C-alpha cells in the first residue's frame, strides 16, 4: 500500500494505517480520500498537495 507526505509538516498518510481520528480506517486507499482532505497535523495542506513517497518495506 502507498504512503503520501504533507510537504509542509511531513505528516505521512499511510494507507495501511489510515487516519482513524479523521474517519478513515486502516486500509483506506488514497483514492478514496476526498480532494479537500486537510493534513491532520498542520491543516494547511490539502490532498492535491501531498507527495507520494516510496514504501520502504
TORROKE-841865 format. One record per residue (C-alpha): residue in three letters; y, x, z. Coordinates in Angstrom, 1 decimal, decimal comma. Last residue first. Example, Ala and Ser with C-alpha at 12.3 -4.5 7.8 and 13.67 -1.06 7.14 Angstrom:
aa  y  x  z
SER  -1,1  13,7  7,1
ALA  -4,5  12,3  7,8
This chain:
aa  y  x  z
UNK  -2,4  9,3  3,0
UNK  1,2  10,2  2,5
UNK  2,4  7,2  0,5
UNK  5,3  8,4  -1,7
UNK  8,6  6,6  -1,2
UNK  10,1  3,7  -3,0
UNK  13,9  3,5  -2,3
UNK  15,7  0,6  -0,8
UNK  18,9  -0,5  -2,4
UNK  17,5  -3,7  -4,0
UNK  16,2  -4,8  -0,6
UNK  19,5  -5,0  1,2
UNK  21,3  -2,2  3,0
UNK  23,9  -2,5  5,8
UNK  21,8  -4,3  8,5
UNK  21,2  -0,9  10,2
UNK  17,8  -1,3  11,7
UNK  16,3  -4,5  10,2
UNK  17,5  -3,5  6,7
UNK  18,6  -6,7  5,1
UNK  16,3  -8,8  2,9
UNK  18,6  -10,4  0,3
UNK  16,1  -9,8  -2,5
UNK  13,4  -11,7  -0,6
UNK  10,2  -9,8  0,4
UNK  7,1  -11,0  -1,5
UNK  7,3  -8,1  -4,0
UNK  7,4  -5,7  -1,0
UNK  3,9  -6,9  -0,2
UNK  3,2  -8,4  3,2
UNK  0,1  -6,7  4,6
UNK  1,3  -6,7  8,2
UNK  3,3  -9,9  8,9
UNK  6,8  -10,6  7,5
UNK  8,8  -12,8  9,9
UNK  11,7  -10,4  10,7
UNK  10,1  -9,3  14,0
UNK  6,8  -8,9  12,1
UNK  8,2  -6,4  9,6
UNK  5,2  -5,4  7,6
UNK  2,8  -2,8  8,9
UNK  0,6  -2,0  5,9
UNK  3,5  -2,9  3,5
UNK  5,5  -0,1  5,2
UNK  9,3  -0,8  5,3
UNK  10,8  2,5  6,3
UNK  14,1  2,8  8,2
UNK  15,9  6,0  6,9
UNK  19,4  4,9  8,1
UNK  21,5  4,5  4,9
UNK  18,9  5,1  2,1
UNK  16,6  2,5  3,5
UNK  13,0  3,6  2,7
UNK  10,2  1,7  0,9
UNK  6,5  2,2  1,5
UNK  3,6  1,1  -0,6
UNK  0,0  0,0  0,0
